Every structure is written in C-alpha cells, then in structure tokens.
Amino acid sequence: MDQLSSAEKTEVESYLYTHPELVAELREIEKSLELFAGSAAIQPPSGVKERLMDSIRKDSSRAVRTRTTSSGLWPALAAVFGLGLLLLGYLFYQKDQETRQLQSEMSSLRDTCNATTNQLTDQLNVLRQLTLPHNKILPFSPTPGFAQTDLYLHHNKETKKNFIQIRNLPDIAANQTFQLWSIKPNVAPAPLDVFDLPPDGLVEVQFVDATEVYAITIEPEGGSESPTLAHLIGTVSVVGI
C-alpha cells in the first residue's frame, strides 16, 4: 500500500530474507489486498435499487401531471444524492475497517519477527560463548540413583562463564526444581542457580571462583540453603582445569 518509510521497507525486506517462512505470510496478505480491491464495489443493501427507481418513477409521473420541469426533479435528485452519500459512507467505513485489520496483522507480524530475531540472537550469542578459546567441556558424574543423567559443564576460566548442556535429567514434580551448588574445601556447599529444563538444552549458571566441584540436586521449588543429599544427581570437578 506504499505506506512504509524507506527504513520500514528495509526492515521488512530483511525479515523476509532472514525468515523465508514469512514470504508465504506476505503472499497471503497480498492476496487479501487484491481480494479487497476487487470487492471495493460493495453491493448496496437489498431493495435500494428498487426503492430508488420507484421514487424516480413517482417523481417523473408527478412532474408530468403538474406539467412542471423542476418541482418533481429536485426531490429525486436529493434522494439520489442522499443515497449516494450513504453508499459512500458505507464504502468508506468498510475500507477503514479492512485497513485497520491489515495494520493490526502487520503489527502482530512485526512483533513476531522481532521476538524471533531476539531469540535467535540470544542463541547465537550462547553458541559463540561455547566456541571461545579456553572453553572446557566436562561431563557430570551421575550418582547411582540417577545413573541415566547425562549432563556436561561448559567451563571457561578466562571469561568466567558456565553453561550446563542438558541431554537427560530425571523427571521431577511440579513443586520441585534443579539446583546448582558450589563446593569448596572446608566450606559448606554454597547454593547457586535453580533451573528447569530449558527448551534448547542449554542453561547459563553462575561461575564461582575457587570452586573445586559443582553439584546438582533436586530441591523444593524456589531452592534450598543446604543440599538434599538424598537427591544428589551428579557432580563435576573443575580442579586443574
């Protein structure tokens, strides 16, 4: 509809290039606009034509009977003009409603594109962190009660970043959560992040200097101040890394 600024056009074109699936959505919008343009000549309400013709016939007959050239013509013209105004108003209302709907759909599409772009950007930033130099991939050692656990710690002392890669974790109740712990010599385990299963299998967790072992337990929702050893899932040593 040529209502976008050049910056907005560039933005939409970049979305279409980055997300090819949006091309199909744009085609549907274009089809809708074509159908809308083709249907601009909206049919008047039923009976309008008949009433209009009857009015003209009556006015014409009245003009013949009174032998005047103008007394019956002006009411007919006024009626035609009034009906025309009504039809134009109706057409304008319909077009305005269609335009508002299309604008709403475009706004929703733009919000979806922005959200998708932000999500992909976040995922890309995480992947970049995992490929930096000095990044070490360390497997967690599961405890006997949770032998099927499959976890890896991505540990980088240079950037002071920790990411847990989750391949398999035990099922937990709705009122439970997973919790990370920092274990240092002669110090009680320090509670760190609580987390659930992330959609992409990666979760960033705290990095604590001088930690020798990181451990994961199952705790009540919200976490605990001391670990529940009966629900110790696994541990990973970062000594000498």
C-alpha positions as CSV (number, residue, x, y, z in Angstrom):
1,M,0.0,0.0,0.0
2,D,3.1,2.2,-0.1
3,Q,2.6,3.4,3.5
4,L,6.0,2.4,4.9
5,S,9.0,4.6,5.2
6,S,12.2,3.5,3.4
7,A,13.6,2.4,6.8
8,E,10.5,0.3,7.5
9,K,10.7,-1.2,4.0
10,T,14.3,-2.2,4.6
11,E,13.3,-3.7,7.9
12,V,10.5,-5.8,6.4
13,E,12.8,-6.9,3.5
14,S,15.4,-8.0,6.0
15,Y,12.9,-10.1,7.9
16,L,11.8,-11.8,4.6
17,Y,15.4,-12.6,3.8
18,T,16.2,-13.8,7.3
19,H,13.0,-15.8,7.7
20,P,11.8,-17.3,4.4
21,E,8.7,-18.7,6.0
22,L,7.4,-15.1,6.2
23,V,7.3,-14.9,2.4
24,A,4.2,-17.2,2.4
25,E,2.6,-14.9,5.0
26,L,3.3,-11.8,2.8
27,R,1.8,-13.6,-0.2
28,E,-1.4,-14.2,1.9
29,I,-1.6,-10.5,2.8
30,E,-1.1,-9.5,-0.8
31,K,-3.9,-11.9,-1.9
32,S,-6.1,-10.4,0.8
33,L,-5.4,-6.9,-0.5
34,E,-6.2,-8.0,-4.1
35,L,-9.5,-9.5,-3.0
36,F,-10.2,-6.3,-1.0
37,A,-9.5,-4.2,-4.1
38,G,-11.7,-6.4,-6.2
39,S,-14.5,-6.2,-3.8
40,A,-14.5,-2.4,-3.4
41,A,-17.7,-2.1,-5.4
42,I,-19.8,-3.3,-2.5
43,Q,-23.4,-4.2,-3.3
44,P,-25.9,-1.8,-1.8
45,P,-28.4,-3.1,0.7
46,S,-31.2,-5.2,-0.7
47,G,-34.1,-3.2,-2.1
48,V,-32.2,0.1,-2.5
49,K,-32.3,0.0,-6.3
50,E,-36.0,-0.8,-6.4
51,R,-36.9,1.9,-4.0
52,L,-34.7,4.4,-5.9
53,M,-36.3,3.5,-9.2
54,D,-39.8,3.7,-7.7
55,S,-39.0,7.2,-6.3
56,I,-37.8,8.3,-9.7
57,R,-40.9,7.0,-11.5
58,K,-43.2,8.6,-9.0
59,D,-41.4,11.9,-9.3
60,S,-41.5,11.7,-13.1
61,S,-45.2,11.0,-13.0
62,R,-45.8,13.9,-10.7
63,A,-43.8,16.1,-13.0
64,V,-45.9,15.1,-16.0
65,R,-49.2,15.6,-14.1
66,T,-48.3,19.0,-12.9
67,R,-46.5,19.9,-16.2
68,T,-43.5,21.3,-14.3
69,T,-39.9,20.7,-15.2
70,S,-38.4,21.2,-11.8
71,S,-40.7,20.7,-8.9
72,G,-40.5,16.8,-9.2
73,L,-36.9,16.7,-10.3
74,W,-35.3,18.2,-7.2
75,P,-36.7,15.7,-4.7
76,A,-35.5,12.9,-6.9
77,L,-32.0,14.4,-7.2
78,A,-31.9,15.0,-3.5
79,A,-32.9,11.4,-2.9
80,V,-30.2,10.1,-5.3
81,F,-27.7,12.4,-3.7
82,G,-28.6,11.2,-0.2
83,L,-28.4,7.6,-1.2
84,G,-25.1,8.2,-2.8
85,L,-23.8,9.8,0.4
86,L,-25.0,6.7,2.4
87,L,-23.3,4.4,0.0
88,L,-20.1,6.3,0.0
89,G,-20.1,6.4,3.8
90,Y,-20.7,2.7,3.9
91,L,-17.8,2.0,1.5
92,F,-15.5,4.3,3.5
93,Y,-16.4,2.5,6.7
94,Q,-15.7,-0.9,5.1
95,K,-12.4,0.2,3.8
96,D,-11.4,1.8,7.1
97,Q,-12.2,-1.5,8.9
98,E,-10.2,-3.5,6.4
99,T,-7.3,-1.1,6.7
100,R,-7.3,-1.3,10.5
101,Q,-7.4,-5.0,10.4
102,L,-4.4,-5.2,7.9
103,Q,-2.5,-2.7,10.1
104,S,-3.1,-4.9,13.1
105,E,-2.0,-8.0,11.3
106,M,1.2,-6.3,10.1
107,S,1.9,-5.0,13.6
108,S,1.4,-8.5,15.0
109,L,3.7,-10.0,12.3
110,R,6.4,-7.4,13.1
111,D,6.2,-8.2,16.8
112,T,6.6,-11.9,16.0
113,C,9.6,-11.2,13.7
114,N,11.2,-9.1,16.4
115,A,10.7,-11.7,19.1
116,T,12.1,-14.4,16.8
117,T,15.1,-12.3,15.9
118,N,15.8,-11.6,19.5
119,Q,15.6,-15.3,20.4
120,L,17.9,-16.3,17.5
121,T,20.3,-13.6,18.5
122,D,20.4,-14.9,22.1
123,Q,21.0,-18.5,20.9
124,L,23.8,-17.3,18.6
125,N,25.5,-15.4,21.5
126,V,25.4,-18.6,23.6
127,L,26.9,-20.7,20.8
128,R,29.7,-18.1,20.4
129,Q,30.4,-18.4,24.1
130,L,30.8,-22.2,23.8
131,T,33.3,-21.9,20.9
132,L,35.6,-19.4,22.6
133,P,39.2,-20.4,23.4
134,H,39.8,-22.0,26.9
135,N,36.3,-23.4,27.0
136,K,36.3,-26.8,28.5
137,I,33.6,-29.4,28.2
138,L,33.4,-31.5,31.4
139,P,30.9,-34.4,31.9
140,F,29.0,-34.6,35.2
141,S,29.4,-37.9,37.1
142,P,25.9,-39.2,38.0
143,T,25.2,-40.7,41.4
144,P,24.0,-44.4,41.5
145,G,20.4,-43.3,42.0
146,F,20.4,-41.2,38.9
147,A,22.6,-43.3,36.5
148,Q,20.7,-42.1,33.4
149,T,21.7,-38.5,34.0
150,D,23.6,-37.0,31.0
151,L,25.0,-33.5,31.7
152,Y,28.0,-31.5,30.6
153,L,29.5,-28.4,32.1
154,H,31.0,-25.8,29.6
155,H,33.5,-24.1,31.8
156,N,35.7,-21.2,30.9
157,K,38.0,-19.6,33.4
158,E,39.0,-16.8,31.1
159,T,35.5,-15.4,30.5
160,K,34.2,-16.7,33.9
161,K,31.3,-18.3,32.2
162,N,29.5,-21.6,33.0
163,F,26.9,-23.3,30.8
164,I,25.2,-26.6,31.5
165,Q,24.3,-28.7,28.5
166,I,21.4,-31.0,29.3
167,R,20.9,-34.2,27.5
168,N,19.0,-36.2,30.1
169,L,17.7,-35.3,33.5
170,P,15.3,-37.2,35.8
171,D,11.6,-36.2,35.9
172,I,10.7,-34.0,38.9
173,A,7.4,-33.0,40.5
174,A,5.7,-29.7,39.7
175,N,6.8,-28.3,43.1
176,Q,10.4,-29.3,42.6
177,T,13.4,-27.7,40.8
178,F,17.0,-28.4,40.0
179,Q,19.7,-26.5,41.9
180,L,23.4,-26.0,41.4
181,W,25.9,-25.9,44.2
182,S,29.5,-24.7,44.6
183,I,31.7,-26.9,46.7
184,K,35.0,-25.6,48.2
185,P,37.3,-27.3,50.7
186,N,36.3,-27.0,54.4
187,V,33.3,-24.8,53.4
188,A,29.6,-25.7,53.4
189,P,28.2,-26.1,49.9
190,A,27.0,-22.7,48.6
191,P,23.6,-22.6,46.9
192,L,23.7,-21.2,43.3
193,D,21.1,-21.2,40.5
194,V,17.8,-23.0,40.4
195,F,16.6,-24.0,36.9
196,D,14.2,-26.1,35.0
197,L,14.7,-27.9,31.6
198,P,15.5,-25.2,29.0
199,P,13.9,-25.6,25.6
200,D,17.2,-25.6,23.7
201,G,19.1,-27.8,26.3
202,L,21.5,-25.1,27.4
203,V,21.3,-23.0,30.6
204,E,23.8,-20.4,31.8
205,V,24.7,-20.8,35.5
206,Q,26.9,-18.9,38.0
207,F,30.7,-19.1,37.9
208,V,32.2,-19.0,41.4
209,D,36.0,-18.5,41.8
210,A,37.9,-21.2,43.7
211,T,35.1,-23.7,43.3
212,E,36.5,-27.3,43.1
213,V,33.3,-29.2,42.4
214,Y,29.9,-28.2,41.1
215,A,26.9,-30.4,42.1
216,I,23.3,-30.6,41.1
217,T,20.4,-31.7,43.4
218,I,16.7,-31.8,43.3
219,E,15.2,-29.3,45.7
220,P,11.8,-27.9,46.6
221,E,10.5,-25.1,44.3
222,G,12.5,-21.9,44.9
223,G,15.6,-23.8,46.1
224,S,17.2,-24.6,49.4
225,E,20.0,-23.2,51.6
226,S,21.6,-26.6,52.1
227,P,21.6,-29.5,49.6
228,T,19.4,-32.5,49.9
229,L,22.0,-35.2,49.6
230,A,19.4,-37.9,49.0
231,H,18.6,-36.2,45.8
232,L,22.1,-35.5,44.6
233,I,22.0,-36.1,40.8
234,G,25.7,-35.6,39.9
235,T,28.9,-33.7,40.4
236,V,31.7,-32.4,38.2
237,S,35.3,-31.4,39.3
238,V,36.9,-28.3,37.9
239,V,40.2,-28.7,39.8
240,G,43.2,-28.2,37.5
241,I,41.1,-27.1,34.5
